[in-house]
Amino acid sequence: MSVGGDIYYRLGVSIDHGKKRFVALMPHDFEHYAEVCAGIVRHYNYGWANGHHWNIKYWEIWNEPESIEMWNGTFDDYLDLFVTVFKRLKSEFPEIKVGGFSAMSLNIQLFRKMAQRCAEAGIVPDFISWHHYSANMDGMIFQPFAARFMADAIGFENAELHLTEWHYIGIGPGTEAGYNDMGGIDSAAWTAGVIMNWQDTPMDLAHFYHAGFGPYGIFGNYRELKKVYYALSGCGELQTRYNRRVWNSAVLSGTGLLGGKDKDGNGMVLYSCFKNSDDSVKLVVKGIPDNAEIYVYILDEQNDMKSIEYKRNGDLFEMKKSSGSAIFKIEFKII
């Protein structure tokens, strides 16, 4: 919270990977469990039991209940729990937003069952949440459109869309990306491209999984920065320091493009190309004064946002690159 982030609280337990279940178990008493959840909200948002006043807005009920590693009951059992907890929380805390079901994917059959059960109970979730892991960039960019279409079709027209886990990965026969490549340059270019393209979609929240160590993280086991760290950092820098978005034209499949300015007219352009075999990139960037200081950086297999030389002919910028994925950052400062 000290860096400006908000808490997104999942009411539930963590995964059980072993054959024997120790924590990922269905509660025996749903009413009692709902009271426990209400106590958690009261503790963190209203100071109860020597608690806090953190004003946590979003509360997600459980995690991937369709997985045997997360839930040992039926999906109908989970829906009964969802309705019970939802009603209890909204009765005391109508100002918070409650939803779920933190699905493993956009499973229309399960979401339809959820909608039917919610309709019977006379409730509508404030958001629907799901997870998606893929190496298909266009498919990932399309996720919020598919989710909005589905939510509207099942009666959740006002529900927010929350992709609460996503990452670049492909596992299985015929896939190109695996655990070892989740933080490399392909992952970085893909991640930045997805984020930039999501800016004009119905997506409300998307949670990159995750910012820790190991295959899914942005740090290696020895705290070294992975390539995907620089992708996320660049997107964050653009959206916080240069938060006055400027218009950009449509981009080709496999690429991302986003630009912004600050209140003083300084600006930044971020461009990503995923698995691109070209040896150079040409961008037209209009509106940069001739006397501005311009800095161009590249993230590729060999460089970690390293300053590079470039050619400029009026509004046309040309930057050299090696074959493969890359991210370019153009910054300009008014003198």
C-alpha positions, 0 to 999 in steps of 0.5 A, a space after each residue: 500500500 505504501 507504493 500506491 497499490 490497492 489490496 484485492 482480498 481473496 476469501 478462501 484458502 491456498 492450493 493443495 498440490 499433494 494427494 492429501 488435502 490439508 487446507 483446500 477443503 470445503 467449509 463444513 458450515 457455510 453460515 459460520 464461514 460467512 460470519 468469519 468472512 464478515 469478521 475479516 472485512 470488519 477487521 481490515 476495513 473498520 478496525 474491529 479486533 485491533 484492526 485497520 482502516 484500509 478500505 479494501 474494495 474488492 472481495 473475491 470468494 474462493 479460488 478455482 473451485 472447479 479444481 480438485 486442488 482447490 475445492 473438495 465439494 461439487 460446483 453446486 456446493 461452491 455456488 451455495 457457499 458463494 450465495 451465502 457469503 455474498 448475502 452476508 457481506 452485502 447485508 453489513 457492508 453494502 459499499 464493498 464489491 463482492 464477486 468470483 468465482 476466480 475460474 480457471 478459464 472463461 468456462 461458459 457452462 460454469 458461469 451460466 450455472 453461477 448466473 442461474 444460482 444467483 438469479 434464484 437467490 436474487 443477487 448479482 455479483 459486483 464482478 466476475 473473475 477468471 484466470 488465463 495463461 497462454 502464449 497466444 497474444 491475440 487470444 489474450 487481448 481478446 479475453 475481455 471482449 469474450 468475457 463482456 459478451 458472456 457476462 452480458 448474455 447471462 445477465 451480468 451486464 453490470 458486473 466488472 471484469 477481473 482477470 485475476 491471474 494471467 501470464 505468458 506460458 504454454 505447456 503441452 505438446 506443440 507449445 513453444 513457451 514453457 516454465 523456463 521462458 516465462 520471464 524471458 524476452 518473448 514473455 516481456 514483449 508479449 506482456 507489454 503488448 497485451 497490456 498496451 492493447 488492453 487499454 481499449 477493451 472492456 477489461 476493468 482489472 487484470 492481475 499479472 501473476 506474479 511479482 515474486 521469484 521463480 518461474 512465474 515471478 519477475 525476479 530470478 532465484 538470486 534476485 536478478 531482474 528478468 526481462 519481463 520486469 522491464 516490460 512491466 516497469 516500462 508500462 508502469 512508468 508510462 501510465 504514472 509519469 506520462 498519464 495524458 494519453 496521446 492518440 496512436 494508430 492501429 498496430 499489427 498483430 503481435 505488437 503493442 504501441 502506447 504513448 503519453 505526455 505529462 503536464 509539461 509536455 514531456 512524453 514517452 512512447 512504448 512499442 513492443 514486437 513479439 517474435 518479430 524477424 525484422 532487423 529494424 523498427 520504424 515509428 512515426 511519432 508526431 509532435 516532438 519539438 526539434 529542440 527536445 532531448 530524445 532518448 531511445 532504449 531497447 529491451 531485447 535478448 542482449 540488452 536490458 533497456 539500454 540506450 541506443 542510437 537511432 535515425 530520425 527524419 522529421 517524424 520518422 524514427 528508425 531503430 535497429 534490432 536483432 531478429 526476435 522479440 523486443 521493446 523500444 522506449 522513446 522518451 523526450 524532454 522539452 528543453 
